Every structure is written in structure tokens, then in C-alpha cells.
Amino acid sequence: MPTNLTFYTNPMSRGRIARWMLEEVGVEYQTEVVDYGPPMKSPDYLKINPMGKVPAIVHGAKVVTECAAICAYLADAFPDKQLAPPPSERADYYRWLFYFAGPVEAAVMNRALKLEIPAEKGVMIGYGNFQQVMDCMEGALSANPYICGEQFTAADVYCGSHIGWGLQFGTIEKRQVFADYWQRVSDREAYRKGNALDEAIMPPKKD
């Protein structure tokens, strides 16, 4: 595998998810902070991510964007860290990783933006309705210590980040199962280190 890895991020973004995952794999990487506004839409950065968003990683000649993809890619790129189940046991891993990247993200953001889906249109929406998503999440997180079972994986980095932010900002319901899961998955040195690194590059607060 290539050894040169560059991480493009902003501490006030979903880049914190990718940072946590990078710290879980424990490899050396270079951090490039990309400011919002013109820098994130510059021609040079758009060559890396045409969406003009962070995070992104460049690993050798490979470019990966989208947090769920970055988490899955890093788990596969550094298999010795055992952050993905064996290929024959990845059903739950893929299922919940993509569920949080799709239905959960959409339901939570629509709710935060006060975009209410008419009940009769629920069949057209991939997530159905917000309550269904919360109940599905609770069921998934009640069965085992981690989203895939007994093993902490890259899916817990991604799913756990959604849970943690949702609890912090009130965008998901404050259920005990969610709080217990977040406490469990965030009690890791990689999370604490990644969070400290991002806090260190936060812009100063305005008076």
C-alpha cells in the first residue's frame, strides 16, 4: 500500500469522522485544512473533490470522498487493524454503514431543516418517516455492544459519530440506548486524540 496519505478537512465539518477513523488505523498522514468559501471551491481543491466539500483523503494516487466511504476504505487499506469483519461476515457491517449514510442522514437532516414529508408520500421516501428511523436505530443498537456484534469496526466510527452529534445537537431523540452506545464507542483513545487534534485547529472564537 502507498505510504503517503493526505487528509483534507475543516474542524467544523464531518471531517471529524474521517479524523477519528485515521486515528483508529494509526498511520501517519498529513492534514490540510481547507477553509469554507473560496478555498473549498478553488480549482485546485475541486480537482480532488468536485463537490467542493470536505473531508477527502488522497492515498497515493487514490482519492476518496464521503465519510462512510473513507471509513470503509481505510479499514480495507489497513486490514491489520481489524476494523472490518472478515468478508464472509460483513452483512451487518455493510447494512448499517449504508443505512446510516442513507436513511438516517436524510431523515435527520430533513427534520433539522423542518422539511416534513406528508404521510401519504412516505412510500416515496427511502426512510419512510423519522419515527421509523429512530425505532430501527434503537433495534440495531440494542442487540449487541457494537453495530456489527461484539467487534468494534469502522461502521461504529461512522454510525457512532451520527449518534454523538445527534445527541449533542438534539437532532435525534434522546433515548437511553443511543446514549449508552455513544458512551461505549467514544471511550477510545483514537476518538479522544482525533477530537483533540480538531479542537487545536478550531478558529478562535469571536468576542
Backbone torsions as a table, in degrees:
resi	resn	phi	psi	omega
1	MET	NA	146.3	175.9
2	PRO	-62.7	150.4	-178.1
3	THR	-100.3	-17.5	-179.1
4	ASN	-86.7	121.8	-176.0
5	LEU	-135.7	125.4	179.2
6	THR	-118.4	134.9	-176.2
7	PHE	-114.4	118.6	178.4
8	TYR	-101.3	125.7	-172.2
9	THR	-155.6	175.8	168.1
10	ASN	-144.6	134.1	-174.8
11	PRO	-64.8	-15.8	177.7
12	MET	-102.9	52.8	-176.1
13	SER	-154.6	179.0	174.6
14	ARG	-68.6	-3.6	174.9
15	GLY	-56.2	-22.0	178.2
16	ARG	-63.7	-29.6	176.7
17	ILE	-65.8	-49.3	-179.6
18	ALA	-63.5	-37.5	177.9
19	ARG	-59.8	-46.9	178.8
20	TRP	-57.4	-45.2	-178.9
21	MET	-64.2	-40.5	177.4
22	LEU	-60.4	-39.3	178.3
23	GLU	-70.6	-30.2	175.4
24	GLU	-64.3	-41.5	-179.6
25	VAL	-77.2	-22.6	171.0
26	GLY	69.1	30.8	177.6
27	VAL	-102.1	159.6	178.0
28	GLU	-72.4	141.0	177.1
29	TYR	-151.8	157.0	176.8
30	GLN	-101.3	135.0	179.9
31	THR	-101.8	129.3	173.7
32	GLU	-118.2	112.9	178.9
33	VAL	-83.1	126.6	-179.3
34	VAL	-111.7	118.0	-179.1
35	ASP	-74.9	151.5	174.4
36	TYR	-67.5	158.4	-179.6
37	GLY	93.2	-144.9	-175.6
38	PRO	-53.0	-41.6	-179.3
39	PRO	-59.3	-37.8	-178.1
40	MET	-75.6	-17.6	178.7
41	LYS	-109.0	14.1	-177.9
42	SER	-70.6	153.3	178.8
43	PRO	-55.2	-39.0	-178.6
44	ASP	-64.5	-44.1	-178.7
45	TYR	-74.3	-32.2	178.7
46	LEU	-65.1	-20.5	174.4
47	LYS	-69.4	-26.8	178.5
48	ILE	-85.7	-50.5	177.2
49	ASN	-131.9	103.1	-178.5
50	PRO	-59.8	-16.8	176.5
51	MET	-77.3	-13.7	-179.3
52	GLY	66.0	39.2	-178.6
53	LYS	-132.2	160.3	172.5
54	VAL	-113.6	157.1	6.8
55	PRO	-89.6	169.6	170.0
56	ALA	-151.4	152.6	171.7
57	ILE	-127.0	147.1	172.2
58	VAL	-120.3	116.1	-177.1
59	HIS	-118.2	101.4	-171.0
60	GLY	65.0	-120.7	178.4
61	ALA	-98.1	1.4	-175.6
62	LYS	-94.9	136.3	175.8
63	VAL	-113.1	131.5	177.2
64	VAL	-129.6	128.8	173.6
65	THR	-120.5	176.1	-179.2
66	GLU	73.2	122.8	-171.4
67	CYS	-57.9	-43.9	-179.5
68	ALA	-62.4	-40.6	179.2
69	ALA	-66.7	-39.7	178.7
70	ILE	-62.7	-44.6	179.3
71	CYS	-60.9	-47.3	-178.9
72	ALA	-65.7	-40.8	-179.0
73	TYR	-63.1	-46.8	-177.7
74	LEU	-65.2	-35.8	177.1
75	ALA	-62.2	-39.0	179.3
76	ASP	-77.0	-34.8	-177.9
77	ALA	-69.3	-26.9	-178.5
78	PHE	-128.0	69.5	-172.7
79	PRO	-64.6	-21.3	-179.2
80	ASP	-64.5	-18.3	179.6
81	LYS	-81.6	-10.0	175.8
82	GLN	54.5	49.2	179.2
83	LEU	-100.8	11.2	171.3
84	ALA	-140.4	144.6	176.7
85	PRO	-66.0	165.3	173.3
86	PRO	-56.9	149.1	-177.2
87	PRO	-49.7	-36.5	-178.1
88	SER	-74.2	-8.0	-176.6
89	GLU	-120.7	26.1	-173.8
90	ARG	-97.3	11.2	-177.7
91	ALA	-57.3	-53.3	-179.8
92	ASP	-66.8	-36.6	179.3
93	TYR	-57.1	-52.2	179.0
94	TYR	-68.1	-42.2	-176.4
95	ARG	-56.2	-52.6	-173.3
96	TRP	-80.8	-30.1	174.7
97	LEU	-59.7	-47.1	-179.1
98	PHE	-76.6	-28.7	176.9
99	TYR	-63.8	-44.1	179.1
100	PHE	-70.3	-33.9	178.7
101	ALA	-72.2	-23.8	-177.6
102	GLY	-106.4	-90.3	-175.7
103	PRO	-55.4	-44.1	-177.8
104	VAL	-64.1	-50.0	-179.8
105	GLU	-57.5	-46.2	-177.5
106	ALA	-65.9	-45.7	-178.2
107	ALA	-63.6	-43.8	-178.1
108	VAL	-67.5	-44.0	-179.1
109	MET	-68.0	-41.1	177.2
110	ASN	-60.8	-40.5	178.8
111	ARG	-64.6	-44.5	-179.2
112	ALA	-63.1	-34.0	179.5
113	LEU	-87.9	4.2	179.1
114	LYS	60.5	36.6	176.2
115	LEU	-96.0	96.1	-176.6
116	GLU	-87.3	131.0	178.6
117	ILE	-88.8	123.3	176.9
118	PRO	-56.3	139.8	-175.9
119	ALA	-54.3	-39.3	-177.7
120	GLU	-72.3	-10.7	179.2
121	LYS	-101.4	2.0	-177.0
122	GLY	-57.8	-32.0	-178.9
123	VAL	-68.2	-17.3	179.6
124	MET	-86.4	-13.6	-174.3
125	ILE	-101.2	131.5	-175.7
126	GLY	-58.1	-31.5	-177.2
127	TYR	-95.8	-1.4	179.8
128	GLY	76.2	-91.0	173.7
129	ASN	-149.2	166.6	-174.1
130	PHE	-58.4	-42.9	-177.8
131	GLN	-63.4	-39.5	177.3
132	GLN	-60.8	-40.6	-179.5
133	VAL	-64.7	-46.0	178.9
134	MET	-59.6	-43.5	-179.3
135	ASP	-65.9	-40.0	178.7
136	CYS	-64.5	-42.7	177.3
137	MET	-60.8	-44.0	-179.1
138	GLU	-62.5	-41.2	177.9
139	GLY	-62.2	-42.4	-179.3
140	ALA	-66.0	-36.9	-175.1
141	LEU	-88.2	-7.0	-179.9
142	SER	-88.5	-20.5	-169.8
143	ALA	-77.3	-34.7	-172.0
144	ASN	-145.5	167.8	177.3
145	PRO	-61.1	-36.2	-177.9
146	TYR	-124.2	167.3	-171.6
147	ILE	-62.9	-26.9	-179.9
148	CYS	-105.4	1.9	-178.7
149	GLY	133.1	-127.4	-177.2
150	GLU	-90.3	-12.3	-173.9
151	GLN	-103.7	130.0	171.4
152	PHE	-71.3	132.6	-178.3
153	THR	-135.6	177.4	175.3
154	ALA	-57.8	-29.5	178.1
155	ALA	-63.3	-31.3	177.9
156	ASP	-71.8	-32.2	174.7
157	VAL	-60.6	-48.5	-176.2
158	TYR	-72.7	-52.4	-178.7
159	CYS	-65.7	-40.0	179.3
160	GLY	-62.6	-38.2	178.5
161	SER	-62.4	-41.5	176.8
162	HIS	-61.2	-43.2	179.9
163	ILE	-64.8	-47.0	-178.4
164	GLY	-60.1	-47.1	178.7
165	TRP	-66.1	-39.9	-179.6
166	GLY	-61.4	-41.4	177.8
167	LEU	-67.9	-40.0	-178.3
168	GLN	-66.0	-42.9	-173.8
169	PHE	-102.0	3.7	175.1
170	GLY	74.0	23.7	-178.9
171	THR	-93.4	-8.2	170.2
172	ILE	-125.2	161.8	-179.2
173	GLU	-70.2	142.5	-178.8
174	LYS	-82.8	81.0	177.8
175	ARG	-99.8	147.7	-176.2
176	GLN	-62.4	-36.5	179.0
177	VAL	-59.8	-40.5	179.8
178	PHE	-66.8	-44.6	-179.4
179	ALA	-62.9	-42.7	-179.8
180	ASP	-64.6	-42.8	179.9
181	TYR	-62.9	-46.1	-179.2
182	TRP	-62.4	-42.1	178.1
183	GLN	-60.3	-40.0	-178.7
184	ARG	-67.3	-49.0	-173.9
185	VAL	-77.0	-25.9	-178.8
186	SER	-85.5	-7.6	179.0
187	ASP	-84.1	61.9	-177.2
188	ARG	-137.7	144.2	-178.4
189	GLU	-61.1	-37.0	-179.2
190	ALA	-63.1	-39.7	177.7
191	TYR	-64.6	-46.2	-178.4
192	ARG	-63.4	-41.3	179.9
193	LYS	-66.7	-46.4	179.5
194	GLY	-60.1	-42.4	179.7
195	ASN	-63.8	-41.1	179.4
196	ALA	-64.5	-40.2	178.5
197	LEU	-63.1	-40.3	179.2
198	ASP	-71.4	-38.2	177.6
199	GLU	-62.9	-33.4	-178.8
200	ALA	-67.9	-22.0	-179.2
201	ILE	-108.4	12.1	175.7
202	MET	-66.4	140.9	176.7
203	PRO	-64.8	149.9	-179.9
204	PRO	-62.7	146.2	179.1
205	LYS	-72.7	140.7	178.7
206	LYS	-79.7	142.8	178.4
207	ASP	-70.6	NA	NA
